[in-house]
């Protein structure tokens, strides 16, 4: 059994590793990113059209809660559980939710919002994201 200090160091190492993985993936995507919060455990990343975060939850839990939220907020146009993708129309905004596994125990949730003219709508993405995390 690990001591409390060793457990704390292991948790911090894990958080830093996930943060570096997230930063690297966002850096390679070419989007400007704003990190909000203290570390990945309590924070999320915002780009010009999306909100993303990493959760230590099973993929099906994050997917199901996301689907529940967009069904309440708008009209679902695509449900693809296998690929972890949901598309919906929320407040005249095309919302795409992607839930992808990063490790055996963690997933990345990405909520993207675009208008019909493909203009970024991060405010709608943030609203949907906030409703999802209330249920996680």
LOZAFI-448056 format. One line per field, with one value per residue (C-alpha): chain; residue number from 1; x, y, z; residue in one letter. Coordinates in steps of 0.1 Angstrom, whole numbers, plus 5000, padded with zeros to 4 digits. Layout:
% residues N
unit c(A	...)
pos c(NUM	...)
x c(X	...)
y c(Y	...)
z c(Z	...)
code c(A	...)
END
This chain:
% residues 136
unit c(A	A	A	A	A	A	A	A	A	A	A	A	A	A	A	A	A	A	A	A	A	A	A	A	A	A	A	A	A	A	A	A	A	A	A	A	A	A	A	A	A	A	A	A	A	A	A	A	A	A	A	A	A	A	A	A	A	A	A	A	A	A	A	A	A	A	A	A	A	A	A	A	A	A	A	A	A	A	A	A	A	A	A	A	A	A	A	A	A	A	A	A	A	A	A	A	A	A	A	A	A	A	A	A	A	A	A	A	A	A	A	A	A	A	A	A	A	A	A	A	A	A	A	A	A	A	A	A	A	A	A	A	A	A	A	A)
pos c(1	2	3	4	5	6	7	8	9	10	11	12	13	14	15	16	17	18	19	20	21	22	23	24	25	26	27	28	29	30	31	32	33	34	35	36	37	38	39	40	41	42	43	44	45	46	47	48	49	50	51	52	53	54	55	56	57	58	59	60	61	62	63	64	65	66	67	68	69	70	71	72	73	74	75	76	77	78	79	80	81	82	83	84	85	86	87	88	89	90	91	92	93	94	95	96	97	98	99	100	101	102	103	104	105	106	107	108	109	110	111	112	113	114	115	116	117	118	119	120	121	122	123	124	125	126	127	128	129	130	131	132	133	134	135	136)
x c(5000	5013	5018	4998	5027	5035	4998	4997	5029	5014	4982	5002	5023	4992	4976	5008	5010	4974	4979	5009	4991	4962	4984	5004	4972	4958	4991	4992	4957	4965	4939	4945	4937	4929	4933	4908	4912	4940	4953	4934	4916	4898	4902	4892	4905	4887	4895	4877	4849	4852	4855	4874	4884	4897	4876	4885	4852	4841	4834	4798	4790	4803	4786	4752	4752	4761	4733	4708	4718	4716	4683	4670	4686	4680	4675	4699	4709	4735	4742	4774	4782	4809	4829	4818	4802	4769	4757	4728	4711	4710	4698	4705	4740	4755	4769	4793	4802	4831	4840	4873	4892	4927	4936	4917	4903	4901	4883	4884	4852	4851	4821	4823	4798	4795	4768	4753	4779	4807	4814	4826	4800	4820	4793	4768	4796	4803	4766	4763	4796	4785	4752	4771	4796	4767	4756	4790)
y c(5000	5034	5061	5093	5113	5087	5086	5124	5124	5096	5117	5148	5130	5116	5150	5166	5137	5142	5180	5175	5151	5175	5205	5186	5175	5210	5225	5202	5210	5246	5261	5289	5275	5290	5267	5275	5262	5246	5217	5192	5178	5210	5229	5227	5241	5266	5272	5295	5270	5242	5233	5201	5183	5149	5128	5096	5080	5052	5063	5051	5072	5105	5096	5088	5120	5141	5125	5132	5169	5176	5158	5182	5213	5207	5181	5152	5147	5119	5093	5072	5054	5033	5064	5084	5112	5131	5159	5181	5214	5236	5272	5273	5261	5229	5212	5182	5162	5138	5114	5096	5073	5084	5055	5025	5048	5082	5099	5133	5152	5178	5200	5221	5248	5262	5283	5272	5294	5275	5305	5296	5296	5288	5303	5276	5249	5262	5260	5225	5215	5230	5211	5178	5182	5189	5153	5137)
z c(5000	4991	5017	5014	5000	4974	4964	4961	4939	4917	4913	4904	4880	4863	4861	4846	4821	4810	4809	4786	4764	4761	4754	4728	4710	4710	4699	4669	4659	4651	4674	4698	4733	4766	4796	4824	4859	4878	4859	4839	4870	4876	4843	4807	4774	4752	4716	4692	4686	4712	4749	4759	4790	4802	4826	4845	4836	4812	4776	4778	4809	4793	4760	4776	4797	4767	4746	4774	4775	4738	4735	4761	4746	4709	4681	4677	4641	4645	4672	4667	4699	4683	4673	4702	4682	4686	4663	4672	4664	4696	4694	4656	4662	4649	4679	4676	4707	4705	4733	4727	4749	4759	4782	4796	4823	4808	4780	4763	4758	4730	4725	4693	4681	4646	4629	4596	4579	4599	4621	4656	4684	4715	4738	4728	4731	4766	4776	4764	4780	4814	4813	4806	4834	4859	4852	4854)
code c(X	X	X	X	X	X	X	X	X	X	X	X	X	X	X	X	X	X	X	X	X	X	X	X	X	X	X	X	X	X	X	X	X	X	X	X	X	X	X	X	X	X	X	X	X	X	X	X	X	X	X	X	X	X	X	X	X	X	X	X	X	X	X	X	X	X	X	X	X	X	X	X	X	X	X	X	X	X	X	X	X	X	X	X	X	X	X	X	X	X	X	X	X	X	X	X	X	X	X	X	X	X	X	X	X	X	X	X	X	X	X	X	X	X	X	X	X	X	X	X	X	X	X	X	X	X	X	X	X	X	X	X	X	X	X	X)
END
